Amino acid sequence: MNKEALKKAANFCAYQERTHHEVKEKLMEVGVYGDDSEEIVVWLIENNYLNEERFAKVFAGSKFRQKHWGRLKIRQELKLRKLSEYCIKAGMAEINDEDYMDTLLKIIDKKAHSLKGENPMMLKQKLVRYALSKGFENDLVWQTVNEILKS
């Protein structure tokens, strides 16, 4: 096993949570392929530098709390990072239903206040489009937008 590559990979994983795919890509960048790459990944997993379930939980939780992404966008991003369905489910479990609805309400309300003076139909369309682009589910978005515009 290439000690220098192992050290680089360990530092790469220690800096922030990574997926197996990201580590393999990094190893390819430094010229480590095949069995050597697999050995390093196995060592990183055994020594708890690399854990995709932990990655999914941190990723989902932080994207939801900091960027106010919805479940659809988070799930899509985790799939793009080649995580297993098990890890994706573990990550999605980090999002509490009550917090999820509160966040959706807050982002739509905040957006509505920034669009004061719009004609009602355009306002509704812009609010729905904004919440959908954040990755929230269609039915929840429409329900929440209708609630906010009634009040």
C-alpha positions, 0 to 999 in steps of 0.5 A: 500500500502506498503510504504517501497516498494513504496519508493524503487520503486520510487527511482528505477524509479528516478535513470533512466527511467524504463519500467512497466515490470522492476518495477514489477520485482523489486517489486517481488524481494522485495516480493510485488505481485499482487494488491499491485504491481499494486497499486504501479505501478499506483501511479508511473505513476500518479506521473510521475516516470514511463512513458514508452513513455519517456523511449522509447524515451530516450532509442532509442535516446541514443542507436542510438547516443552513441552505433550507433545501427540501427533501427532494433536492437533498435526496437527489444530491445524495444519489448524485454522490453515489450513496446507497439507498440505506445511507440516503434513508439514514440521511433523510431521517435527520430531517424532523417533520415539524422542523421541515414544515416550519422551514418551508413556511419561513422561506415562503413567508420571507420570500412573500415579504420580499415580493410585496406589491406583486399582483396576486397571481404572479406572487403565488406563481413566484412563491411556488416556483421558489419553494419548488426550486429549493426541493420541497414537495409539490403538494406541501408547497401549494398547501403552504403558499395558499395558507400564507396568501389567505392570511 
